Structures are given as structure tokens and as C-alpha cells.
Amino acid sequence: MSDLLNYILTQEDSFRKNRLPSLYSDFTLQKKTNPDGYAVNVAAWEHALTRAAKRGHLGTSSSHSRAPGSTTAQRVKSDHLILRTDDSLLRDLEIPDYGRPVAIGAVLDEAIRKHTMVPLQLYKASAASLRKGQWGIIDPGVLSPWNVMAWGMKQLRGFVVGSSPEAAHRLQVQELVLVENLKEAADMIVKQAISGTPNKMDLVYSKGRFIADFGTVFTKDSELSNADFDVLLLYLSRDIGAIAYDGRTIRFRPSNDSPREITEQDTTIASIKSLMSTMTEQIDQLESKVEDLNTTAKVALQKKNRVSALAAMRSKKLAEHNLKQRLGTMTQLEEVYSRIEQATDQIEYVRVMEASTGVLRGLHTQIGGTERVEDVVEELREEMSKVDEIGNIMNEVAPEIDETELDDELEELENRERQAREEKEAEETRKQLAELDHLEQRAAEAARRAASEQEVESAIEESIGKLSRMSVEENAGTMAQ
């Protein structure tokens, strides 16, 4: 069982065992008799192929493939954005019990009609964007007479004299761009590249560095193929304008105001970054080699093999010399990179200052200069002095007020307030005294009740005592008799 078929049967819910007879049958006959069933089968195949490509199970650009269920993290270059349709695809989908899926050609036709899959050559030749609704699938400049004839033969299916069922269901050899995967990969890469606040130099990549950094955008076990990157870079640069690209250097555009052309500065930055990456890998390899040779020399000495030990030490010295050179070169590159980064920041700073100067100049122009401001202030002072003059005139017209009369009225008002306050305090005092009298009366009454109760209790005790004595005397008289 192929890797592709194993993925579809184990991961796609639509490919349950009871659904396989329908999915592998010629369900094109249901397009008119059972449109819903036809649509379900087409959607199941399209979804399965798209997801399989996204996970790296559709096929590899090299000859070796991964063993199903293998736990070894093996990276291979697979087609994630392109579907290659030929007999090998049918062989990978073949099941012994049901054979090959005979209606897969109809699935691809429907996908092309809906623009979820686009012929690769047509996409490359078209200058229109996939994001535009008017993007057309028919381009007279791309269609060849042979393709037109092949299309006509495919429409005839088995009705052409001498044609066999196998020939009728054979796939047309072509490469289709998986639009959904293409857009998703582009969105993920752009988000990863411009996340946070990267400086301008972080947005510049050489093509090799771009492939190394974003090759595993979908899965860590499978890298995008070279054909995938060609389509992806075309989409990012031409269709959505997310990058500037000249075939070697890539610069992400965080805004529409960013330049669309690659400059010499971008190319230089990309070259330095690429060289620094290469030097880092070489330094890591040399450090590992020095450590291994040192271990080899120690083992040789333990075995008393002086010749091998000396050879390992010589190789170690040579590796250390190369390592020292690489480290020196790396230091120089880092210094150059730092200076370029500093200069880039200074350029941005100067641009901001220039823009700020322009804004201030425009505002000063609107104000009209210092002379106009002085005139405005002087006019404002004149108008304010006029307001003061008008107020003084109005105060002169106002009636005169006798200050003595005001004092008398104020004193009378204070007296009334004081009397009201004293009456209120006296009323509160009377209420408090009345409450105290009430409390004293209740206390005296309680004392009288307590004394009365005490007298009653004393009388009762006295009566009980007399009765007790009488009972004792009676008992004594009875015993005497």
C-alpha cells in the first residue's frame, strides 16, 4: 500500500470502508441522476488529495519515500502545492478489491472549473491574480491544438470507436496548482516573517536562506519541493505583493508603501546573511571535528598506538587552524552586518526627522509665521480690553447699594438663625429631660413591684413554716397518746 493511500484510508473520514465502492466507481454517471451523491464524491476526493499534499503524502520529488508508520524524522522534498496527474497517481490510489478510481478525471475537471486547482503552466502565464474574481481559466495563448483534441476525446469517453475503458479513464498528464494549500502556505510564511517588530534587515533573504527557513512550513518531516517554491514565490510577489523578488533576493513588504523593487542594498544584505549562515555551519562542523579528533587521539594513546595519535593530533591542529580562520572571518562579517544595521536605522531616523520637519513646516505655513501670530495676539488683547471697558460702563449704570442697610439685614438674619438654633437646642434638652423622667418612673415602679413580690414571698415562707410546725406538733401528740 502506498503512503498516499495509507494516509487517505486512515485519516480521511469520507473514505470509510462502506464508502469505498462508491468512491472508486464511475460516479460520473450520477451527475444527472444523483447530483448530490456526485457532489459528495467529488468533494471527498478533492479534499483528500489536497490534505494529503499538505501533509507531504502526495508524492516526493526524489525516488525514495517514507515507510508507513516510521518514527524516524526523515525530511524529503515533497510536492505540497502541486498535484501531478498521471498513471503513477492512479497506481498509488489502487486498491486490490476495487481497482483504480475511475472517476478521478471528473474530480480534477470539477476542481479546475471551480478554480480550486489551476493548471501550472496557465497560472505561470497568466498575469491576473488568483485573488481577483475575474481570473479566467481559459487562456487562448496557453491552449494548444493537442490539448483541445485531448479534451474532445475525453468528452467522448467510451463512445469513440475502438477506445477501451482503460483509455477512457486514463488521466491527462498535467500539473495542477492546489490553490488552497498555496494561499495557506503564503499566509503562514508572511505571518512568521513579519511577526513582532523586525527591522528592515530581518526582512531580507537570499533564495537559499528563504528555502531553508520556510521549507517546513506545513510539517517538520517534509519540505516544500523546488516546484512548490517557484509557485509560492510567484504568488507572494505577483498576486498579493507580500514580497519584492528578483529571482535571487527576497524582501518582505510589511506595508503597501514598501518598495516593490529589489535594491543593491537588499542584494548585499542577503549575501552577507547567507555567507554568515554558511560560516556558522562550517564553524559548527569544525568544532565537532576538533572534538572528534581529540577523542580519537585519546583513544589511540590508551591503546598505545602512537602513530594514530599523532595523525589525529595533526588533523586536529589543521582543523583548529581552519576554525580560527573561520571565526576571524565570522567576526568581520558580524561587524560589517552590525554597521549596516546601524546605518539602516540611521537612515530611518533621518527620514522620520525629514518627515517631521515637513509636517512642522506645513503647520507653520498654515499659521502664517511669527508676524501673523503677533498680529493675532494684539487683536485679541484689543478685543479683551473692549470687553473690560463695556463691563466698567455697565457697572456705572447699576443702582447704588447702601452698605449700612446690608449690614443691618445681615445682622438680623444672623439673629434669626441664632434664635432658631437656640430654640432647637432647648427643644432637644426638654425631650432628653422628659425621657429621663420617664426612665426614673419606670425604675421606681420596677422597685415597687420588686418590693411587693418580696413581701409576698416572705408571707408565703412564713405560712409554710407555720404549717410545718403544726404538722410536727400534731405528730408528737399522736405518739404521746
C-alpha positions as CSV (number, residue, x, y, z in Angstrom):
1,M,0.0,0.0,0.0
2,S,1.4,3.4,-1.0
3,D,2.0,6.2,1.5
4,L,-0.7,8.3,-0.2
5,L,-3.4,5.5,0.0
6,N,-2.5,4.7,3.6
7,Y,-2.9,8.3,4.6
8,I,-6.3,8.6,2.9
9,L,-7.7,5.4,4.3
10,T,-6.6,6.1,7.8
11,Q,-7.0,9.9,8.1
12,E,-10.0,10.8,5.9
13,D,-13.4,10.1,7.4
14,S,-15.1,10.2,4.0
15,F,-13.1,7.0,2.9
16,R,-14.7,4.6,5.3
17,K,-14.9,1.0,4.1
18,N,-18.6,1.2,3.2
19,R,-18.0,4.3,1.1
20,L,-15.1,2.9,-1.0
21,P,-17.3,1.1,-3.6
22,S,-19.0,4.4,-4.4
23,L,-15.8,6.4,-4.4
24,Y,-14.0,4.0,-6.7
25,S,-16.9,3.6,-9.1
26,D,-17.6,5.6,-12.2
27,F,-19.9,8.0,-10.3
28,T,-19.8,10.5,-13.3
29,L,-23.0,8.7,-14.4
30,Q,-24.6,10.2,-11.3
31,K,-24.1,13.8,-12.3
32,K,-27.6,14.0,-13.7
33,T,-29.3,11.1,-11.9
34,N,-28.0,11.8,-8.4
35,P,-26.4,15.2,-8.3
36,D,-26.0,15.2,-4.5
37,G,-24.1,11.9,-4.5
38,Y,-21.9,13.1,-7.3
39,A,-21.1,16.3,-5.5
40,V,-20.3,14.4,-2.3
41,N,-17.9,12.0,-4.0
42,V,-16.1,14.8,-5.9
43,A,-15.7,16.9,-2.7
44,A,-14.4,13.8,-0.8
45,W,-11.7,13.1,-3.4
46,E,-10.7,16.8,-3.8
47,H,-10.4,17.2,0.0
48,A,-8.4,14.0,0.4
49,L,-5.9,14.9,-2.3
50,T,-5.5,18.5,-1.0
51,R,-4.9,17.4,2.6
52,A,-2.6,14.6,1.5
53,A,-0.5,17.1,-0.4
54,K,-0.4,19.4,2.5
55,R,0.9,16.7,4.8
56,G,3.6,15.6,2.3
57,H,2.0,12.3,1.3
58,L,1.1,13.1,-2.3
59,G,4.5,12.3,-3.7
60,T,8.1,13.2,-3.4
61,S,10.4,14.9,-5.9
62,S,13.1,12.2,-5.2
63,S,12.9,8.5,-5.7
64,H,12.7,7.4,-2.1
65,S,9.7,7.6,0.1
66,R,9.0,7.1,3.7
67,A,7.9,3.9,5.2
68,P,4.4,4.0,6.6
69,G,4.3,4.3,10.4
70,S,8.1,5.1,10.5
71,T,9.1,7.1,13.6
72,T,12.3,8.3,12.1
73,A,12.2,12.0,11.4
74,Q,13.2,11.9,7.7
75,R,12.9,15.0,5.7
76,V,12.2,14.6,2.0
77,K,11.2,17.2,-0.6
78,S,7.6,16.6,-1.5
79,D,5.1,18.4,-3.6
80,H,2.7,20.2,-1.2
81,L,1.3,22.9,-3.6
82,I,1.3,21.0,-6.9
83,L,-0.6,17.8,-7.9
84,R,1.0,15.8,-10.7
85,T,-1.7,13.8,-12.5
86,D,-0.5,10.8,-14.4
87,D,-0.7,7.0,-14.2
88,S,1.5,7.0,-11.1
89,L,-1.2,8.8,-9.2
90,L,-3.7,6.1,-10.2
91,R,-1.3,3.4,-9.2
92,D,-0.8,5.0,-5.8
93,L,-4.6,5.0,-5.3
94,E,-5.2,1.5,-6.5
95,I,-6.9,-1.0,-4.0
96,P,-6.9,-4.7,-4.9
97,D,-10.6,-5.1,-4.0
98,Y,-11.8,-2.1,-6.0
99,G,-9.0,-1.3,-8.5
100,R,-8.2,2.2,-9.5
101,P,-10.6,5.2,-9.0
102,V,-12.1,5.5,-12.5
103,A,-13.7,8.9,-11.9
104,I,-10.7,10.8,-10.7
105,G,-10.5,12.7,-14.0
106,A,-14.0,14.1,-13.4
107,V,-12.9,15.2,-9.9
108,L,-10.0,17.1,-11.4
109,D,-12.2,18.7,-14.1
110,E,-14.6,19.9,-11.4
111,A,-11.7,21.4,-9.4
112,I,-10.3,23.2,-12.4
113,R,-13.8,24.5,-13.2
114,K,-14.1,25.9,-9.6
115,H,-10.5,27.2,-9.7
116,T,-9.6,25.2,-6.6
117,M,-7.0,23.6,-8.8
118,V,-5.3,25.6,-11.6
119,P,-3.0,24.2,-14.4
120,L,0.5,25.2,-13.5
121,Q,1.5,26.5,-17.0
122,L,-1.7,28.5,-17.2
123,Y,-1.1,30.0,-13.8
124,K,2.5,31.0,-14.7
125,A,1.5,32.5,-18.0
126,S,-1.5,34.5,-16.5
127,A,-0.7,38.0,-15.2
128,A,-4.0,38.1,-13.3
129,S,-4.2,37.3,-9.6
130,L,-5.9,34.4,-8.0
131,R,-7.5,36.8,-5.6
132,K,-9.4,38.5,-8.3
133,G,-12.9,37.3,-9.2
134,Q,-12.4,37.9,-12.9
135,W,-9.4,35.4,-13.1
136,G,-10.2,33.3,-16.1
137,I,-9.3,29.7,-16.5
138,I,-9.3,29.8,-20.3
139,D,-6.3,31.4,-21.9
140,P,-6.1,31.0,-25.7
141,G,-2.4,31.6,-25.7
142,V,-1.9,28.6,-23.5
143,L,-4.3,26.1,-25.0
144,S,-2.6,24.0,-27.7
145,P,-4.3,22.1,-30.5
146,W,-3.2,18.8,-28.9
147,N,-4.8,19.8,-25.5
148,V,-8.0,20.8,-27.4
149,M,-8.1,17.4,-29.2
150,A,-7.4,15.5,-25.9
151,W,-10.2,17.4,-24.2
152,G,-12.6,16.5,-27.0
153,M,-11.6,12.8,-26.9
154,K,-12.1,12.8,-23.1
155,Q,-15.6,14.1,-23.5
156,L,-16.5,11.3,-25.9
157,R,-15.4,8.7,-23.2
158,G,-16.2,5.2,-24.4
159,F,-18.3,6.2,-27.3
160,V,-15.4,6.6,-29.7
161,V,-15.0,3.5,-31.9
162,G,-12.0,1.4,-30.8
163,S,-11.4,3.2,-27.5
164,S,-11.1,0.9,-24.4
165,P,-12.4,1.6,-20.9
166,E,-8.8,2.0,-19.6
167,A,-8.1,4.6,-22.2
168,A,-11.3,6.5,-21.4
169,H,-10.3,6.7,-17.7
170,R,-6.6,7.5,-18.2
171,L,-5.6,10.8,-16.6
172,Q,-4.3,13.6,-18.7
173,V,-0.7,14.3,-17.7
174,Q,-0.5,17.7,-16.2
175,E,0.5,19.7,-13.1
176,L,-2.2,21.4,-11.1
177,V,-1.6,24.2,-8.5
178,L,-3.5,23.4,-5.3
179,V,-4.9,26.9,-4.6
180,E,-6.0,26.3,-1.0
181,N,-2.6,25.0,0.0
182,L,-0.8,27.8,-1.8
183,K,-2.8,30.5,0.0
184,E,-2.4,28.9,3.4
185,A,1.4,28.4,3.0
186,A,1.8,32.0,1.9
187,D,-0.3,33.4,4.8
188,M,1.8,31.3,7.3
189,I,5.1,32.4,5.8
190,V,4.2,36.1,5.8
191,K,2.9,35.9,9.4
192,Q,6.1,34.2,10.5
193,A,8.4,36.6,8.7
194,I,6.8,39.9,9.9
195,S,5.6,38.8,13.3
196,G,6.8,41.1,16.1
197,T,8.8,44.2,15.1
198,P,11.5,43.0,12.7
199,N,14.0,45.6,11.4
200,K,14.5,46.1,7.7
201,M,17.5,43.7,7.5
202,D,15.4,40.8,9.1
203,L,13.0,41.1,6.2
204,V,15.7,40.4,3.5
205,Y,16.5,36.8,2.4
206,S,18.5,35.2,-0.2
207,K,16.6,32.5,-2.1
208,G,18.6,29.7,-0.5
209,R,18.0,31.1,3.0
210,F,14.3,31.6,2.3
211,I,14.1,27.9,1.2
212,A,16.0,26.8,4.3
213,D,13.9,28.8,6.7
214,F,10.4,28.2,5.3
215,G,10.7,24.8,3.7
216,T,8.9,23.0,6.5
217,V,6.0,25.5,6.8
218,F,3.4,22.7,6.8
219,T,5.2,19.8,8.5
220,K,8.7,19.2,10.0
221,D,9.1,15.9,8.3
222,S,8.6,17.1,4.7
223,E,10.0,20.1,2.9
224,L,8.4,22.0,0.0
225,S,9.8,21.0,-3.4
226,N,11.6,23.3,-5.7
227,A,8.5,23.5,-7.9
228,D,6.4,24.5,-4.8
229,F,8.8,27.3,-4.1
230,D,8.6,28.6,-7.7
231,V,4.8,28.8,-7.4
232,L,4.9,30.2,-3.9
233,L,7.4,33.0,-4.7
234,L,5.3,33.9,-7.8
235,Y,2.1,34.1,-5.7
236,L,3.8,36.2,-2.9
237,S,5.3,38.6,-5.4
238,R,2.8,38.9,-8.2
239,D,-0.5,38.1,-6.7
240,I,-0.5,39.5,-3.2
241,G,2.5,41.8,-3.3
242,A,3.8,40.5,0.0
243,I,7.4,40.4,-1.2
244,A,9.8,42.0,-3.6
245,Y,11.6,39.3,-5.6
246,D,14.1,39.4,-8.5
247,G,15.0,35.7,-8.8
248,R,17.8,35.7,-6.2
249,T,16.9,38.1,-3.4
250,I,13.6,38.3,-1.4
251,R,12.4,41.2,0.8
252,F,9.1,41.1,2.7
253,R,6.9,44.1,2.4
254,P,5.2,44.8,5.7
255,S,3.1,47.6,4.1
256,N,1.9,48.8,0.7
257,D,4.3,51.7,1.0
258,S,7.4,49.5,0.9
259,P,9.4,49.5,-2.3
260,R,8.4,46.9,-4.8
261,E,11.9,46.6,-6.4
262,I,15.0,44.8,-5.0
263,T,17.8,47.3,-4.5
264,E,21.6,46.8,-4.5
265,Q,21.4,47.3,-0.7
266,D,19.0,44.4,-0.4
267,T,21.2,42.1,-2.5
268,T,24.2,42.9,-0.4
269,I,22.4,42.3,2.9
270,A,21.0,39.0,1.6
271,S,24.6,37.9,0.5
272,I,26.1,38.8,3.9
273,K,23.3,37.0,5.8
274,S,23.7,33.9,3.5
275,L,27.5,34.0,4.0
276,M,27.1,34.3,7.8
277,S,24.8,31.3,7.8
278,T,27.3,29.3,5.8
279,M,30.1,30.3,8.0
280,T,28.1,29.3,11.1
281,E,27.5,25.8,9.7
282,Q,31.2,25.5,8.9
283,I,32.3,26.6,12.3
284,D,29.9,24.1,13.9
285,Q,31.3,21.3,11.7
286,L,34.9,22.3,12.5
287,E,34.2,22.4,16.3
288,S,32.7,19.0,16.1
289,K,35.6,17.7,14.0
290,V,38.1,19.1,16.6
291,E,36.3,17.4,19.4
292,D,36.1,14.1,17.5
293,L,39.8,14.2,16.6
294,N,40.7,14.9,20.2
295,T,38.7,11.9,21.3
296,T,40.4,9.8,18.6
297,A,43.8,10.8,19.9
298,K,43.0,9.9,23.4
299,V,41.7,6.5,22.5
300,A,44.8,5.9,20.4
301,L,47.0,6.8,23.3
302,Q,45.1,4.5,25.6
303,K,45.7,1.7,23.1
304,K,49.4,2.8,22.9
305,N,49.0,3.5,19.2
306,R,51.3,6.5,18.9
307,V,51.2,6.7,15.1
308,S,47.4,7.1,15.1
309,A,47.5,9.5,17.9
310,L,50.0,11.7,16.1
311,A,47.9,11.6,12.9
312,A,44.8,12.6,14.8
313,M,46.7,15.5,16.5
314,R,48.0,16.7,13.2
315,S,44.5,16.7,11.8
316,K,43.2,18.4,14.9
317,K,45.8,21.2,14.6
318,L,44.8,21.7,10.9
319,A,41.1,21.8,11.9
320,E,41.8,24.3,14.7
321,H,43.7,26.5,12.2
322,N,40.8,26.4,9.8
323,L,38.4,27.0,12.7
324,K,40.4,30.1,13.8
325,Q,40.3,31.5,10.3
326,R,36.5,30.9,10.1
327,L,36.0,32.6,13.5
328,G,38.0,35.6,12.4
329,T,36.0,35.9,9.1
330,M,32.8,35.5,11.1
331,T,33.8,38.3,13.4
332,Q,34.4,40.6,10.5
333,L,31.1,39.7,8.9
334,E,29.3,40.3,12.1
335,E,31.0,43.7,12.4
336,V,30.1,44.6,8.9
337,Y,26.5,43.4,9.4
338,S,26.2,45.5,12.6
339,R,27.5,48.6,10.9
340,I,25.0,48.1,8.0
341,E,22.2,47.6,10.5
342,Q,23.2,50.8,12.4
343,A,23.4,52.7,9.1
344,T,19.9,51.4,8.2
345,D,18.5,52.6,11.5
346,Q,20.1,56.0,11.0
347,I,18.5,56.3,7.6
348,E,15.1,55.6,9.1
349,Y,15.8,58.1,11.8
350,V,16.8,60.8,9.3
351,R,13.7,60.0,7.2
352,V,11.5,60.4,10.2
353,M,13.2,63.7,11.1
354,E,12.7,64.9,7.5
355,A,9.1,63.9,7.6
356,S,8.6,65.7,10.9
357,T,10.3,68.8,9.6
358,G,7.9,68.8,6.6
359,V,4.9,68.5,9.0
360,L,6.1,71.4,11.1
361,R,6.8,73.5,8.0
362,G,3.3,72.9,6.8
363,L,1.8,73.8,10.2
364,H,3.9,77.0,10.3
365,T,2.7,77.8,6.8
366,Q,-0.9,77.4,8.0
367,I,-0.1,79.7,11.0
368,G,1.4,82.3,8.8
369,G,4.7,83.0,10.7
370,T,5.5,84.9,13.8
371,E,4.3,88.3,12.4
372,R,0.8,86.9,11.9
373,V,0.8,85.4,15.4
374,E,1.8,88.8,16.9
375,D,-1.0,90.4,15.0
376,V,-3.5,87.9,16.2
377,V,-2.3,88.3,19.8
378,E,-2.5,92.1,19.6
379,E,-6.0,91.9,18.1
380,L,-7.0,89.5,20.9
381,R,-5.7,92.0,23.5
382,E,-7.7,94.8,21.9
383,E,-10.9,92.8,22.0
384,M,-10.3,91.8,25.6
385,S,-9.8,95.4,26.6
386,K,-13.1,96.3,24.9
387,V,-14.8,93.7,27.0
388,D,-13.4,95.2,30.1
389,E,-14.5,98.7,29.1
390,I,-18.0,97.5,28.4
391,G,-18.1,95.9,31.8
392,N,-17.0,99.1,33.6
393,I,-19.7,101.1,31.8
394,M,-22.4,98.6,32.8
395,N,-21.2,98.7,36.4
396,E,-21.6,102.5,36.4
397,V,-25.2,102.2,35.3
398,A,-26.0,99.7,38.0
399,P,-28.0,101.1,41.1
400,E,-26.1,102.2,44.3
401,I,-26.4,99.9,47.3
402,D,-26.4,101.1,51.0
403,E,-23.7,99.2,52.8
404,T,-25.2,100.0,56.2
405,E,-28.6,98.6,55.2
406,L,-26.8,95.5,54.1
407,D,-25.1,95.1,57.4
408,D,-28.3,95.5,59.3
409,E,-30.1,92.9,57.2
410,L,-27.2,90.5,57.6
411,E,-27.2,91.1,61.5
412,E,-31.0,90.4,61.6
413,L,-30.5,87.3,59.6
414,E,-27.8,86.1,61.9
415,N,-30.0,86.8,65.0
416,R,-32.9,84.8,63.5
417,E,-30.6,81.9,62.7
418,R,-29.2,82.1,66.3
419,Q,-32.7,82.1,67.9
420,A,-33.8,79.2,65.7
421,R,-30.7,77.3,66.7
422,E,-31.2,78.0,70.5
423,E,-34.9,77.0,70.3
424,K,-33.9,73.8,68.6
425,E,-31.3,73.1,71.3
426,A,-33.9,73.8,74.1
427,E,-36.4,71.5,72.5
428,E,-33.8,68.7,72.3
429,T,-33.0,69.4,76.0
430,R,-36.7,69.2,77.0
431,K,-37.0,65.9,75.1
432,Q,-34.0,64.4,76.9
433,L,-35.3,65.6,80.3
434,A,-38.7,64.1,79.6
435,E,-37.0,60.8,78.6
436,L,-35.0,60.8,81.8
437,D,-38.2,61.4,83.9
438,H,-39.9,58.5,82.1
439,L,-36.9,56.3,82.8
440,E,-37.0,57.2,86.6
441,Q,-40.7,56.5,86.8
442,R,-40.2,53.1,85.2
443,A,-37.3,52.4,87.6
444,A,-39.4,53.4,90.7
445,E,-42.3,51.2,89.5
446,A,-40.0,48.3,89.0
447,A,-38.6,48.8,92.5
448,R,-42.1,48.8,94.0
449,R,-43.0,45.7,92.1
450,A,-39.9,44.0,93.3
451,A,-40.6,45.0,97.0
452,S,-44.2,43.8,96.7
453,E,-43.0,40.5,95.3
454,Q,-40.5,40.2,98.1
455,E,-43.3,40.7,100.8
456,V,-45.4,38.1,99.1
457,E,-42.6,35.6,99.1
458,S,-41.9,36.3,102.8
459,A,-45.5,35.8,103.7
460,I,-45.6,32.5,101.8
461,E,-42.4,31.3,103.5
462,E,-43.9,32.3,107.0
463,S,-47.0,30.3,106.2
464,I,-45.1,27.3,105.1
465,G,-43.1,27.5,108.3
466,K,-46.2,27.6,110.5
467,L,-47.7,24.7,108.7
468,S,-44.5,22.7,109.2
469,R,-44.5,23.4,112.9
470,M,-48.2,22.5,113.3
471,S,-47.6,19.2,111.5
472,V,-44.7,18.3,113.8
473,E,-46.7,19.1,117.0
474,E,-49.6,17.0,115.7
475,N,-47.3,14.1,115.1
476,A,-45.8,14.4,118.6
477,G,-49.3,14.5,120.3
478,T,-50.3,11.4,118.4
479,M,-47.2,9.5,119.5
480,A,-47.8,10.5,123.1
481,Q,-51.3,9.1,123.2
